[in-house]
Amino acid sequence: MGWMKWRLASVVLCDKKVPPILKDKFYRAVIRPAMLYGAGCWLVKNSHIQKMKVAEMRILRWMCGNTMMDKIMNEDIREKVGMTPMDDKMREARLRWFRHVRRRSLDALVGSCERLALVGTRRGRWRPKKYWGEVIRQDMARLQIFEELDKKVWRSSIKVVG
């Protein structure tokens, strides 16, 4: 979906006459949310993260008017545009969804699979190598946060600027 939105808006976003601030706002409001739609409940592998990073960097390079032949590092382009890495935004979406799932009642039918995935530790024959609960625990350990945090503290601790 992100590429589809990009193709629709590429005429404007690749135009050198359009100010970079407007391009940046459009990217944050339309393209990135389309790419991250539903990312909170994805079972993310490293290959998925890498593909998302590559797609985002291609879009950001085109927005800046650069190509790979210019040999400008990804960090420099991110700094120029003011974007945070895609994996940080994906982590934020997962933790936001986790907080949402944790607030639901145990009786709720929808979301019960996620709750069971958080509890279960055995992997059956057809289970994926990583389950959603493991990914959430890794994210929380990386940010050094706990489940018992108040809503405002939780939001501020998972929020990624950019």
C-alpha positions as CSV (number, residue, x, y, z in Angstrom):
1,M,0.0,0.0,0.0
2,G,2.9,2.3,0.7
3,W,4.2,1.9,-2.8
4,M,0.8,2.5,-4.3
5,K,0.4,5.7,-2.3
6,W,3.9,6.7,-3.4
7,R,3.2,6.1,-7.1
8,L,0.1,8.3,-6.8
9,A,2.0,11.1,-5.2
10,S,5.4,10.7,-6.9
11,V,4.7,13.5,-9.3
12,V,4.5,16.0,-6.5
13,L,7.1,14.4,-4.1
14,C,9.8,14.2,-6.8
15,D,9.2,17.7,-8.0
16,K,12.1,20.0,-7.2
17,K,9.8,23.0,-6.9
18,V,7.9,21.5,-4.0
19,P,9.5,22.6,-0.7
20,P,11.0,19.7,1.4
21,I,8.9,20.6,4.4
22,L,5.7,19.9,2.4
23,K,7.2,16.6,1.1
24,D,8.1,15.6,4.6
25,K,4.6,16.3,6.0
26,F,2.9,14.4,3.2
27,Y,5.2,11.4,3.7
28,R,4.5,11.3,7.4
29,A,0.7,11.8,6.9
30,V,0.0,9.5,3.9
31,I,2.8,7.1,2.9
32,R,4.3,6.0,6.2
33,P,0.9,5.2,7.8
34,A,0.0,3.2,4.7
35,M,3.2,1.2,5.0
36,L,2.8,0.6,8.7
37,Y,-1.0,-0.2,8.6
38,G,-1.5,-3.1,11.0
39,A,2.1,-3.3,12.0
40,G,1.1,-3.6,15.7
41,C,0.0,-7.2,15.2
42,W,2.5,-8.4,12.6
43,L,4.9,-11.2,13.5
44,V,7.9,-9.4,12.3
45,K,11.0,-11.2,11.1
46,N,14.4,-9.5,10.4
47,S,13.8,-9.9,6.7
48,H,10.5,-8.0,7.0
49,I,12.2,-5.2,8.8
50,Q,15.0,-5.1,6.2
51,K,12.5,-4.9,3.3
52,M,10.6,-2.0,5.0
53,K,13.9,-0.1,5.6
54,V,14.9,-0.6,2.0
55,A,11.5,0.6,0.7
56,E,11.6,3.6,3.0
57,M,15.1,4.6,2.0
58,R,14.3,4.4,-1.7
59,I,11.3,6.7,-1.2
60,L,13.4,9.1,0.9
61,R,16.2,9.2,-1.7
62,W,13.7,9.9,-4.4
63,M,12.1,12.7,-2.3
64,C,15.6,14.3,-1.9
65,G,16.4,13.9,-5.5
66,N,19.3,11.5,-4.9
67,T,20.1,8.1,-6.2
68,M,22.4,5.3,-5.0
69,M,25.0,6.5,-7.5
70,D,25.4,9.7,-5.4
71,K,26.8,7.5,-2.6
72,I,25.1,9.4,0.2
73,M,24.7,7.4,3.4
74,N,21.3,6.5,4.7
75,E,22.0,8.2,8.0
76,D,22.7,11.5,6.2
77,I,19.5,11.3,4.2
78,R,17.5,10.5,7.3
79,E,19.1,13.5,9.1
80,K,18.3,15.7,6.2
81,V,14.7,14.7,6.1
82,G,14.3,14.3,9.9
83,M,13.0,10.7,9.8
84,T,13.6,8.0,12.4
85,P,14.3,4.4,11.2
86,M,11.4,2.3,10.2
87,D,12.1,-0.4,12.8
88,D,11.7,2.1,15.6
89,K,8.3,3.1,14.2
90,M,7.3,-0.5,13.9
91,R,8.3,-1.1,17.5
92,E,6.2,1.8,18.6
93,A,3.2,0.4,16.7
94,R,3.7,-3.0,18.3
95,L,3.9,-1.6,21.8
96,R,0.9,0.6,21.2
97,W,-1.1,-2.4,20.1
98,F,0.2,-4.4,23.0
99,R,-1.1,-1.8,25.5
100,H,-4.4,-1.9,23.7
101,V,-4.6,-5.7,23.9
102,R,-3.7,-5.7,27.6
103,R,-6.5,-3.3,28.4
104,R,-9.2,-5.5,26.9
105,S,-11.1,-7.8,29.1
106,L,-10.2,-11.5,29.3
107,D,-13.7,-12.4,28.0
108,A,-13.2,-10.6,24.7
109,L,-13.2,-13.1,21.9
110,V,-11.2,-11.0,19.5
111,G,-7.7,-10.7,20.8
112,S,-7.8,-13.9,22.8
113,C,-5.3,-15.4,20.3
114,E,-2.8,-12.6,21.1
115,R,-3.3,-13.2,24.8
116,L,-2.6,-16.9,24.4
117,A,0.4,-16.1,22.4
118,L,1.7,-14.0,25.2
119,V,1.4,-16.8,27.7
120,G,2.4,-19.8,25.6
121,T,6.1,-20.8,25.5
122,R,6.0,-24.2,23.8
123,R,6.4,-24.3,20.1
124,G,4.6,-26.9,18.3
125,R,5.5,-28.4,15.0
126,W,3.8,-25.8,12.8
127,R,4.3,-22.8,15.1
128,P,6.6,-20.0,13.9
129,K,10.0,-19.7,15.4
130,K,9.1,-16.4,17.0
131,Y,5.8,-15.5,18.4
132,W,4.3,-12.1,19.0
133,G,4.8,-12.2,22.8
134,E,8.5,-12.8,22.3
135,V,8.8,-9.8,20.0
136,I,6.9,-7.7,22.5
137,R,9.2,-8.8,25.4
138,Q,12.3,-8.0,23.3
139,D,10.9,-4.6,22.5
140,M,10.1,-3.8,26.1
141,A,13.5,-5.0,27.3
142,R,15.2,-2.8,24.6
143,L,13.3,0.2,25.8
144,Q,13.5,-0.8,29.5
145,I,9.8,-0.4,30.2
146,F,7.3,-2.5,32.2
147,E,3.6,-3.3,31.7
148,E,2.4,-1.7,34.9
149,L,3.2,1.8,33.7
150,D,0.5,4.5,33.7
151,K,-0.9,5.4,30.3
152,K,0.8,8.7,29.8
153,V,4.2,7.3,31.0
154,W,3.7,4.4,28.7
155,R,3.0,6.6,25.7
156,S,5.9,8.9,26.4
157,S,8.3,6.0,26.8
158,I,7.4,4.3,23.5
159,K,7.0,7.4,21.4
160,V,9.5,7.9,18.6
161,V,10.0,11.4,17.3
162,G,10.2,11.7,13.6
